């Protein structure tokens, strides 16, 4: 042979050379298996998933504490009306009030526990006068004493009068919560209380006209 024959490198040889060059160059630093930082859109922290149910301020805490006590007053009055009301319409209304407010007490109690907040001390209940709202100028105990001494339609009329005033206090507290509260669930409950109890006030006014 007079002239040496030149051969092109095989495909396999070219691949090995390319791989060797890649390892030596910084431009090939992003090799498979490299851990890259997540984008801002991909970052989901536990704090972001905690849920806004744990976010609360002093207004939320006070709303839950006072509304629990206020609801307990409504339950006390309603349970008496279920036993003592003269008309079926008043008894049915009292049952609906109790059925609605008892679960709300459980809900708000759960919030306070989740927030690490204490319920209002039992000793403070009287001072707060069931949510800071008197019923027709009467304390809760005085209102119950008045109702317990009545019968027939006199009981029904007094119950409707007192519960209308009681609802007015709850609506006032709920409206304040919608303005000042931070917790979304508490503000949603406040909106529901305003809607439900406003409707019940209209119902009670209509019942009073028929007695």
Secondary structure, 3 states (H helix, E strand, C coil): CCCCCCCCCCHHHHHHHHHHHHHHCHHHCCCCCCCCCCCCCCCCCHHHHCCHHHCCCHHHHHHHHHHHHHHHHHHHHHHHHHHHCCCHHHHHHHHHHHHHHHHHHHHHHHHHHHHCCCCCCHHHHHHHHHHHCCECCECHHHHHHHHHCCCHHHHHHHHHHHHHHHHHHHHHHHHHHHHHCCCHHHHHHHHHHHHHHHHHHHHHHHHHHCC
